[in-house]
Amino acid sequence: GAIAAAEYMVRLYAYALSTGELQEWEEVSSDTCEFCTNTRAEVERVYVPGGYFTGGEVESLFDTRVVGFDEQLGIYGVEVGFAISGGAEHAASGAVVDEFP
């Protein structure tokens, strides 16, 4: 369960960046999760003024493992290795703002 959930979050991260859609991201993330809030801010920074991302698909998931259990929170910690294809950030005009390998 914990590994499947972590791998789902990686795929959902790529989906949010490629579509600008945050509804599902909001449903499964927490305001106390720094990665989650940073992802939301990045998506909004690009998509609200009309920009978008291209590329950035999840190419592979690897070395996924449970690294511990937090008794206070009642959750498992999971590490997920992943590779994401290169892509670009575009302005609303379509011009490339930034490229990433």
MMTF fields as JSON, N, C-alpha, C and O atoms, coordinates in Angstrom:
{
  "mmtfVersion": "1.0.0",
  "mmtfProducer": "UNKNOWN",
  "numBonds": 403,
  "numAtoms": 404,
  "numGroups": 101,
  "numChains": 1,
  "numModels": 1,
  "chainsPerModel": [1],
  "groupsPerChain": [101],
  "chainIdList": ["A"],
  "bondAtomList": [4, 2, 8, 6, 12, 10, 16, 14, 20, 18, 24, 22, 28, 26, 32, 30, 36, 34, 40, 38, 44, 42, 48, 46, 52, 50, 56, 54, 60, 58, 64, 62, 68, 66, 72, 70, 76, 74, 80, 78, 84, 82, 88, 86, 92, 90, 96, 94, 100, 98, 104, 102, 108, 106, 112, 110, 116, 114, 120, 118, 124, 122, 128, 126, 132, 130, 136, 134, 140, 138, 144, 142, 148, 146, 152, 150, 156, 154, 160, 158, 164, 162, 168, 166, 172, 170, 176, 174, 180, 178, 184, 182, 188, 186, 192, 190, 196, 194, 200, 198, 204, 202, 208, 206, 212, 210, 216, 214, 220, 218, 224, 222, 228, 226, 232, 230, 236, 234, 240, 238, 244, 242, 248, 246, 252, 250, 256, 254, 260, 258, 264, 262, 268, 266, 272, 270, 276, 274, 280, 278, 284, 282, 288, 286, 292, 290, 296, 294, 300, 298, 304, 302, 308, 306, 312, 310, 316, 314, 320, 318, 324, 322, 328, 326, 332, 330, 336, 334, 340, 338, 344, 342, 348, 346, 352, 350, 356, 354, 360, 358, 364, 362, 368, 366, 372, 370, 376, 374, 380, 378, 384, 382, 388, 386, 392, 390, 396, 394, 400, 398],
  "bondOrderList": [1, 1, 1, 1, 1, 1, 1, 1, 1, 1, 1, 1, 1, 1, 1, 1, 1, 1, 1, 1, 1, 1, 1, 1, 1, 1, 1, 1, 1, 1, 1, 1, 1, 1, 1, 1, 1, 1, 1, 1, 1, 1, 1, 1, 1, 1, 1, 1, 1, 1, 1, 1, 1, 1, 1, 1, 1, 1, 1, 1, 1, 1, 1, 1, 1, 1, 1, 1, 1, 1, 1, 1, 1, 1, 1, 1, 1, 1, 1, 1, 1, 1, 1, 1, 1, 1, 1, 1, 1, 1, 1, 1, 1, 1, 1, 1, 1, 1, 1, 1],
  "groupList": [{"groupName": "GLY", "atomNameList": ["N", "CA", "C", "O"], "elementList": ["N", "C", "C", "O"], "formalChargeList": [0, 0, 0, 0], "bondAtomList": [1, 0, 2, 1, 3, 2], "bondOrderList": [1, 1, 2], "singleLetterCode": "G", "chemCompType": "PEPTIDE LINKING"}, {"groupName": "ALA", "atomNameList": ["N", "CA", "C", "O"], "elementList": ["N", "C", "C", "O"], "formalChargeList": [0, 0, 0, 0], "bondAtomList": [1, 0, 2, 1, 3, 2], "bondOrderList": [1, 1, 2], "singleLetterCode": "A", "chemCompType": "L-PEPTIDE LINKING"}, {"groupName": "ILE", "atomNameList": ["N", "CA", "C", "O"], "elementList": ["N", "C", "C", "O"], "formalChargeList": [0, 0, 0, 0], "bondAtomList": [1, 0, 2, 1, 3, 2], "bondOrderList": [1, 1, 2], "singleLetterCode": "I", "chemCompType": "L-PEPTIDE LINKING"}, {"groupName": "GLU", "atomNameList": ["N", "CA", "C", "O"], "elementList": ["N", "C", "C", "O"], "formalChargeList": [0, 0, 0, 0], "bondAtomList": [1, 0, 2, 1, 3, 2], "bondOrderList": [1, 1, 2], "singleLetterCode": "E", "chemCompType": "L-PEPTIDE LINKING"}, {"groupName": "TYR", "atomNameList": ["N", "CA", "C", "O"], "elementList": ["N", "C", "C", "O"], "formalChargeList": [0, 0, 0, 0], "bondAtomList": [1, 0, 2, 1, 3, 2], "bondOrderList": [1, 1, 2], "singleLetterCode": "Y", "chemCompType": "L-PEPTIDE LINKING"}, {"groupName": "MET", "atomNameList": ["N", "CA", "C", "O"], "elementList": ["N", "C", "C", "O"], "formalChargeList": [0, 0, 0, 0], "bondAtomList": [1, 0, 2, 1, 3, 2], "bondOrderList": [1, 1, 2], "singleLetterCode": "M", "chemCompType": "L-PEPTIDE LINKING"}, {"groupName": "VAL", "atomNameList": ["N", "CA", "C", "O"], "elementList": ["N", "C", "C", "O"], "formalChargeList": [0, 0, 0, 0], "bondAtomList": [1, 0, 2, 1, 3, 2], "bondOrderList": [1, 1, 2], "singleLetterCode": "V", "chemCompType": "L-PEPTIDE LINKING"}, {"groupName": "ARG", "atomNameList": ["N", "CA", "C", "O"], "elementList": ["N", "C", "C", "O"], "formalChargeList": [0, 0, 0, 0], "bondAtomList": [1, 0, 2, 1, 3, 2], "bondOrderList": [1, 1, 2], "singleLetterCode": "R", "chemCompType": "L-PEPTIDE LINKING"}, {"groupName": "LEU", "atomNameList": ["N", "CA", "C", "O"], "elementList": ["N", "C", "C", "O"], "formalChargeList": [0, 0, 0, 0], "bondAtomList": [1, 0, 2, 1, 3, 2], "bondOrderList": [1, 1, 2], "singleLetterCode": "L", "chemCompType": "L-PEPTIDE LINKING"}, {"groupName": "SER", "atomNameList": ["N", "CA", "C", "O"], "elementList": ["N", "C", "C", "O"], "formalChargeList": [0, 0, 0, 0], "bondAtomList": [1, 0, 2, 1, 3, 2], "bondOrderList": [1, 1, 2], "singleLetterCode": "S", "chemCompType": "L-PEPTIDE LINKING"}, {"groupName": "THR", "atomNameList": ["N", "CA", "C", "O"], "elementList": ["N", "C", "C", "O"], "formalChargeList": [0, 0, 0, 0], "bondAtomList": [1, 0, 2, 1, 3, 2], "bondOrderList": [1, 1, 2], "singleLetterCode": "T", "chemCompType": "L-PEPTIDE LINKING"}, {"groupName": "GLN", "atomNameList": ["N", "CA", "C", "O"], "elementList": ["N", "C", "C", "O"], "formalChargeList": [0, 0, 0, 0], "bondAtomList": [1, 0, 2, 1, 3, 2], "bondOrderList": [1, 1, 2], "singleLetterCode": "Q", "chemCompType": "L-PEPTIDE LINKING"}, {"groupName": "TRP", "atomNameList": ["N", "CA", "C", "O"], "elementList": ["N", "C", "C", "O"], "formalChargeList": [0, 0, 0, 0], "bondAtomList": [1, 0, 2, 1, 3, 2], "bondOrderList": [1, 1, 2], "singleLetterCode": "W", "chemCompType": "L-PEPTIDE LINKING"}, {"groupName": "ASP", "atomNameList": ["N", "CA", "C", "O"], "elementList": ["N", "C", "C", "O"], "formalChargeList": [0, 0, 0, 0], "bondAtomList": [1, 0, 2, 1, 3, 2], "bondOrderList": [1, 1, 2], "singleLetterCode": "D", "chemCompType": "L-PEPTIDE LINKING"}, {"groupName": "CYS", "atomNameList": ["N", "CA", "C", "O"], "elementList": ["N", "C", "C", "O"], "formalChargeList": [0, 0, 0, 0], "bondAtomList": [1, 0, 2, 1, 3, 2], "bondOrderList": [1, 1, 2], "singleLetterCode": "C", "chemCompType": "L-PEPTIDE LINKING"}, {"groupName": "PHE", "atomNameList": ["N", "CA", "C", "O"], "elementList": ["N", "C", "C", "O"], "formalChargeList": [0, 0, 0, 0], "bondAtomList": [1, 0, 2, 1, 3, 2], "bondOrderList": [1, 1, 2], "singleLetterCode": "F", "chemCompType": "L-PEPTIDE LINKING"}, {"groupName": "ASN", "atomNameList": ["N", "CA", "C", "O"], "elementList": ["N", "C", "C", "O"], "formalChargeList": [0, 0, 0, 0], "bondAtomList": [1, 0, 2, 1, 3, 2], "bondOrderList": [1, 1, 2], "singleLetterCode": "N", "chemCompType": "L-PEPTIDE LINKING"}, {"groupName": "PRO", "atomNameList": ["N", "CA", "C", "O"], "elementList": ["N", "C", "C", "O"], "formalChargeList": [0, 0, 0, 0], "bondAtomList": [1, 0, 2, 1, 3, 2], "bondOrderList": [1, 1, 2], "singleLetterCode": "P", "chemCompType": "L-PEPTIDE LINKING"}, {"groupName": "HIS", "atomNameList": ["N", "CA", "C", "O"], "elementList": ["N", "C", "C", "O"], "formalChargeList": [0, 0, 0, 0], "bondAtomList": [1, 0, 2, 1, 3, 2], "bondOrderList": [1, 1, 2], "singleLetterCode": "H", "chemCompType": "L-PEPTIDE LINKING"}],
  "groupTypeList": [0, 1, 2, 1, 1, 1, 3, 4, 5, 6, 7, 8, 4, 1, 4, 1, 8, 9, 10, 0, 3, 8, 11, 3, 12, 3, 3, 6, 9, 9, 13, 10, 14, 3, 15, 14, 10, 16, 10, 7, 1, 3, 6, 3, 7, 6, 4, 6, 17, 0, 0, 4, 15, 10, 0, 0, 3, 6, 3, 9, 8, 15, 13, 10, 7, 6, 6, 0, 15, 13, 3, 11, 8, 0, 2, 4, 0, 6, 3, 6, 0, 15, 1, 2, 9, 0, 0, 1, 3, 18, 1, 1, 9, 0, 1, 6, 6, 13, 3, 15, 17],
  "groupIdList": [1, 2, 3, 4, 5, 6, 7, 8, 9, 10, 11, 12, 13, 14, 15, 16, 17, 18, 19, 20, 21, 22, 23, 24, 25, 26, 27, 28, 29, 30, 31, 32, 33, 34, 35, 36, 37, 38, 39, 40, 41, 42, 43, 44, 45, 46, 47, 48, 49, 50, 51, 52, 53, 54, 55, 56, 57, 58, 59, 60, 61, 62, 63, 64, 65, 66, 67, 68, 69, 70, 71, 72, 73, 74, 75, 76, 77, 78, 79, 80, 81, 82, 83, 84, 85, 86, 87, 88, 89, 90, 91, 92, 93, 94, 95, 96, 97, 98, 99, 100, 101],
  "secStructList": [7, 2, 2, 2, 2, 2, 2, 2, 2, 2, 2, 2, 2, 2, 2, 2, 2, 2, 2, 7, 7, 7, 2, 2, 2, 2, 2, 2, 7, 7, 6, 6, 7, 2, 2, 2, 2, 2, 2, 2, 2, 2, 2, 2, 2, 2, 2, 6, 6, 6, 7, 3, 3, 3, 3, 7, 7, 3, 3, 3, 3, 3, 3, 3, 3, 3, 3, 3, 3, 3, 6, 6, 6, 6, 3, 3, 3, 3, 3, 3, 3, 3, 3, 3, 7, 7, 3, 3, 3, 3, 7, 6, 6, 1, 7, 3, 3, 3, 3, 3, 7],
  "xCoordList": [0.779, 0.0, 0.828, 0.571, 1.828, 2.628, 3.45, 3.578, 4.008, 4.808, 3.926, 4.301, 2.763, 1.844, 1.418, 1.315, 1.172, 0.769, 1.892, 1.639, 3.122, 4.26, 4.47, 4.723, 4.366, 4.53, 3.397, 3.617, 2.204, 1.067, 1.351, 1.059, 1.91, 2.222, 3.23, 3.109, 4.216, 5.192, 4.491, 4.741, 3.617, 2.891, 1.917, 1.734, 1.307, 0.388, 1.145, 0.632, 2.342, 3.21, 3.448, 3.281, 3.837, 4.077, 2.793, 2.828, 1.669, 0.379, 0.037, -0.385, 0.218, -0.091, 0.767, 0.271, 2.039, 2.92, 2.553, 2.646, 2.141, 1.869, 0.492, 0.26, -0.429, -1.787, -2.215, -3.136, -1.548, -1.984, -3.158, -3.649, -3.615, -4.763, -4.308, -3.46, -4.876, -4.464, -5.534, -5.269, -6.717, -7.788, -7.39, -7.522, -6.913, -6.531, -5.315, -5.22, -4.384, -3.21, -3.655, -3.142, -4.605, -5.108, -5.788, -5.705, -6.454, -7.172, -6.241, -6.615, -5.043, -4.142, -2.931, -2.141, -2.772, -1.615, -2.04, -3.224, -1.047, -1.278, -0.605, 0.435, -1.201, -0.589, 0.708, 1.505, 0.93, 2.164, 3.269, 4.387, 2.965, 3.94, 4.609, 3.973, 5.877, 6.599, 6.679, 6.488, 6.956, 6.994, 5.638, 5.573, 4.567, 3.212, 2.893, 2.369, 3.202, 2.906, 3.806, 3.364, 5.063, 5.958, 5.481, 5.57, 4.976, 4.444, 3.235, 3.13, 2.328, 1.138, 1.556, 1.013, 2.507, 2.961, 3.588, 3.357, 4.374, 5.02, 3.989, 4.084, 3.01, 1.955, 1.177, 0.916, 0.812, 0.063, 0.891, 0.365, 2.191, 3.075, 3.092, 3.097, 3.102, 3.189, 1.826, 1.678, 0.828, -0.452, -1.41, -2.176, -1.396, -2.35, -2.209, -3.225, -0.985, -0.885, -0.974, -0.764, -1.281, -1.466, -0.311, -0.367, 0.737, 1.87, 1.573, 0.487, 2.557, 2.384, 3.739, 4.739, 3.747, 4.927, 4.702, 3.569, 5.776, 5.746, 6.809, 7.773, 6.63, 7.567, 7.338, 6.252, 8.369, 8.295, 7.507, 6.995, 7.404, 6.697, 7.557, 8.785, 6.914, 7.624, 8.067, 7.244, 9.376, 9.916, 10.082, 9.878, 10.455, 10.631, 10.592, 10.903, 10.206, 10.252, 11.188, 11.139, 12.037, 12.995, 13.406, 13.219, 13.962, 14.493, 13.481, 13.859, 12.207, 11.183, 11.247, 11.263, 11.282, 11.352, 10.777, 10.827, 10.235, 9.748, 10.966, 11.786, 11.084, 12.258, 11.939, 12.844, 10.682, 10.347, 8.882, 8.123, 8.515, 7.144, 7.176, 7.885, 6.408, 6.311, 5.095, 3.951, 5.363, 4.274, 3.386, 2.173, 3.977, 3.196, 2.193, 1.04, 2.631, 1.753, 0.979, -0.05, 1.474, 0.824, 1.013, 0.12, 2.175, 2.434, 3.795, 4.694, 3.91, 5.173, 5.929, 5.334, 7.233, 8.098, 8.546, 8.931, 8.5, 8.865, 9.793, 9.559, 10.843, 11.719, 11.401, 11.243, 11.309, 11.021, 12.056, 12.176, 12.793, 13.665, 12.835, 12.026, 13.029, 12.261, 13.038, 13.874, 12.74, 13.334, 12.208, 11.205, 12.379, 11.391, 12.069, 13.201, 11.355, 11.916, 12.125, 11.492, 13.004, 13.253, 12.025, 11.107, 12.028, 10.891, 11.187, 12.342, 10.116, 10.288, 9.097, 7.984, 9.37, 8.318, 8.078, 9.027, 6.811, 6.447, 5.615, 4.811, 5.811, 4.963, 3.636, 3.507, 2.668, 1.361, 1.493, 0.675, 2.497, 2.727, 3.267, 3.298, 3.691, 4.313, 5.828, 6.486, 6.386, 7.846, 8.401, 7.802, 9.552, 10.212, 10.835, 11.637, 10.461, 10.992, 12.205, 13.186, 12.117, 13.192, 13.107, 12.023, 14.248, 14.289, 14.923, 15.783, 14.495, 15.096, 15.408, 14.643, 16.567, 17.028, 16.182, 16.44],
  "yCoordList": [-1.199, 0.0, 1.275, 2.179, 1.36, 2.586, 2.815, 3.949, 1.746, 1.877, 2.305, 3.189, 1.687, 2.054, 3.512, 4.215, 3.969, 5.363, 6.326, 7.363, 5.99, 6.852, 6.917, 7.99, 5.775, 5.764, 6.542, 7.209, 6.456, 7.225, 8.727, 9.48, 9.161, 10.586, 11.074, 12.195, 10.256, 10.643, 10.848, 11.832, 9.915, 10.029, 11.221, 11.898, 11.466, 12.597, 13.922, 14.896, 13.959, 15.137, 15.477, 16.624, 14.476, 14.696, 15.125, 15.981, 14.545, 14.907, 16.368, 17.105, 16.778, 18.167, 19.146, 20.172, 18.836, 19.727, 19.755, 20.804, 18.626, 18.592, 19.133, 19.475, 19.216, 19.657, 20.936, 21.62, 21.262, 22.395, 22.049, 22.91, 20.819, 20.366, 20.014, 19.142, 20.698, 20.495, 19.856, 19.603, 19.589, 19.073, 17.772, 17.661, 16.808, 15.535, 15.706, 15.06, 16.578, 16.859, 17.392, 16.966, 18.321, 18.899, 17.847, 17.908, 16.888, 15.866, 14.923, 14.396, 14.705, 13.734, 14.359, 13.647, 15.667, 16.308, 17.032, 17.14, 17.515, 18.186, 19.553, 19.745, 20.489, 21.812, 21.774, 22.709, 20.714, 20.585, 19.886, 19.742, 19.457, 18.789, 19.863, 20.433, 20.132, 21.182, 20.869, 21.763, 19.624, 19.228, 19.488, 19.975, 19.168, 19.348, 20.827, 21.188, 21.67, 23.095, 23.734, 24.633, 23.29, 23.812, 23.414, 24.202, 22.193, 21.748, 22.582, 23.034, 22.788, 23.612, 25.015, 25.545, 25.619, 26.974, 27.03, 27.985, 26.021, 25.99, 25.856, 26.541, 24.981, 24.811, 26.116, 26.541, 26.745, 28.0, 29.114, 29.922, 29.167, 30.196, 30.136, 31.167, 28.93, 28.756, 28.842, 29.542, 28.141, 28.001, 29.177, 29.478, 29.846, 30.949, 32.044, 32.525, 32.461, 33.481, 32.921, 33.658, 31.628, 31.049, 30.225, 29.728, 30.072, 29.265, 27.781, 27.382, 26.977, 25.531, 24.84, 25.442, 23.564, 22.718, 21.712, 21.297, 21.319, 20.187, 19.203, 19.582, 17.932, 16.898, 16.568, 16.793, 16.032, 15.747, 14.506, 14.406, 13.546, 12.305, 11.42, 11.448, 10.639, 9.668, 8.534, 7.845, 8.355, 7.299, 5.997, 4.921, 6.09, 4.872, 5.173, 6.278, 4.173, 4.189, 3.057, 1.972, 3.302, 2.269, 2.459, 3.527, 1.412, 1.426, 1.934, 2.595, 1.634, 2.067, 1.176, -0.05, 1.812, 1.022, 1.788, 3.017, 1.047, 1.624, 1.855, 0.955, 3.056, 3.387, 3.5, 3.709, 3.366, 3.411, 3.713, 3.959, 3.688, 3.972, 5.016, 4.854, 6.099, 7.155, 6.849, 7.029, 6.387, 5.987, 7.16, 7.002, 8.331, 9.506, 9.899, 10.211, 9.883, 10.247, 9.054, 9.223, 7.847, 6.649, 6.46, 5.958, 6.86, 6.738, 6.088, 6.131, 5.488, 4.916, 5.935, 6.675, 5.97, 6.759, 5.884, 4.733, 6.422, 5.661, 6.507, 7.699, 5.884, 6.527, 5.955, 4.744, 6.834, 6.41, 7.041, 8.265, 6.209, 6.722, 6.842, 5.964, 7.915, 8.056, 8.869, 9.705, 8.6, 9.347, 10.014, 9.381, 11.289, 12.066, 12.593, 13.075, 12.494, 12.953, 14.458, 15.175, 14.925, 16.35, 17.082, 16.475, 18.369, 19.151, 20.631, 21.054, 21.414, 22.861, 23.553, 23.028, 24.738, 25.645, 26.654, 27.185, 26.92, 27.858, 28.999, 28.797, 30.181, 31.327, 31.159, 30.283, 31.983, 31.927, 32.09, 31.56, 32.803, 33.011, 31.767, 31.696, 30.784, 29.589, 29.629, 28.613, 30.805, 30.94, 30.094, 30.011, 29.468, 28.683, 29.61, 30.481, 29.417, 30.202, 29.517, 30.164, 28.189, 27.409, 25.976, 25.479, 25.325, 23.921, 23.135, 23.644, 21.898, 21.048, 19.697, 19.173, 19.142, 17.878, 16.684, 15.558],
  "zCoordList": [0.0, 0.0, 0.0, -0.795, 0.889, 0.991, -0.265, -0.727, -0.821, -2.039, -3.205, -3.975, -3.339, -4.42, -4.295, -5.3, -3.078, -2.865, -3.246, -3.86, -2.89, -3.221, -4.735, -5.284, -5.404, -6.853, -7.53, -8.54, -6.979, -7.497, -7.387, -8.316, -6.272, -6.085, -7.12, -7.615, -7.453, -8.478, -9.82, -10.517, -10.173, -11.442, -11.414, -12.425, -10.272, -10.138, -10.226, -10.776, -9.696, -9.806, -11.28, -11.694, -12.061, -13.495, -14.195, -15.08, -13.813, -14.405, -14.107, -14.998, -12.861, -12.481, -13.275, -13.74, -13.432, -14.196, -15.674, -16.311, -16.225, -17.661, -18.034, -19.193, -17.065, -17.375, -16.66, -17.108, -15.545, -14.735, -13.842, -13.112, -13.882, -13.095, -11.677, -11.485, -10.696, -9.304, -8.419, -7.244, -8.936, -8.082, -7.381, -6.162, -8.13, -7.527, -6.62, -5.576, -7.019, -6.191, -4.833, -3.798, -4.833, -3.594, -2.717, -1.49, -3.345, -2.592, -1.84, -0.792, -2.355, -1.729, -1.046, -0.428, -1.145, -0.512, 0.76, 1.078, 1.464, 2.739, 2.744, 2.115, 3.453, 3.579, 4.376, 4.3, 5.134, 5.907, 5.118, 5.612, 3.907, 3.033, 2.167, 1.281, 2.42, 1.69, 0.197, -0.627, -0.164, -1.566, -2.217, -3.345, -1.514, -2.052, -2.287, -3.342, -1.322, -1.473, -2.523, -3.239, -2.632, -3.665, -5.058, -5.999, -5.184, -6.474, -6.862, -8.002, -5.926, -6.182, -6.619, -7.588, -5.921, -6.253, -7.648, -8.39, -8.008, -9.322, -10.44, -11.458, -10.256, -11.25, -11.413, -12.539, -10.321, -10.394, -11.016, -11.782, -10.694, -11.257, -12.778, -13.449, -13.31, -14.755, -15.431, -16.433, -14.896, -15.594, -15.408, -16.324, -14.265, -14.047, -15.101, -15.603, -15.459, -16.512, -17.934, -18.897, -18.079, -19.404, -19.93, -21.055, -19.136, -19.569, -19.432, -19.011, -19.794, -19.709, -19.799, -20.19, -19.428, -19.553, -20.673, -20.918, -21.355, -22.271, -21.817, -21.153, -22.18, -21.753, -20.293, -19.758, -19.648, -18.228, -17.854, -16.739, -18.79, -18.483, -17.586, -17.672, -16.728, -15.905, -16.822, -17.425, -16.915, -17.767, -17.018, -17.579, -15.74, -14.963, -13.47, -13.027, -12.725, -11.269, -10.86, -11.439, -9.866, -9.478, -8.025, -7.442, -7.463, -6.092, -5.071, -4.104, -5.272, -4.327, -3.096, -3.202, -1.92, -0.693, 0.48, 0.527, 1.417, 2.669, 3.553, 3.734, 4.102, 4.911, 6.399, 7.206, 6.771, 8.194, 8.411, 7.474, 9.662, 10.059, 11.155, 12.148, 10.984, 11.986, 12.864, 12.447, 14.079, 14.977, 15.362, 15.502, 15.534, 15.927, 14.834, 15.131, 13.586, 12.473, 11.926, 11.272, 12.194, 11.684, 10.192, 9.509, 9.678, 8.236, 7.99, 8.829, 6.813, 6.372, 5.54, 4.756, 5.712, 4.846, 3.695, 3.901, 2.478, 1.288, 0.43, 0.234, -0.076, -1.049, -2.418, -2.573, -3.413, -4.78, -5.697, -5.764, -6.395, -7.452, -8.716, -9.016, -9.455, -10.691, -11.709, -11.366, -12.961, -14.072, -14.838, -15.166, -15.118, -15.861, -17.119, -17.077, -18.24, -19.504, -19.491, -18.716, -20.338, -20.464, -20.987, -21.539, -20.808, -21.267, -21.225, -21.16, -21.263, -21.292, -20.643, -20.606, -20.137, -19.664, -20.772, -21.349, -21.071, -22.128, -21.557, -20.647, -22.09, -21.762, -22.503, -23.358, -22.181, -22.842, -24.359, -25.11, -24.805, -26.243, -26.938, -28.167, -26.14, -26.704, -26.671, -26.894, -26.391, -26.334, -25.187, -24.115, -25.432, -24.409, -23.377, -23.714, -22.123, -21.017, -20.402, -20.037, -20.294, -19.663, -20.178, -20.485, -20.268, -20.649, -19.517, -18.798, -19.366, -18.348, -18.979, -19.789, -18.577, -19.191, -18.758, -19.183]
}
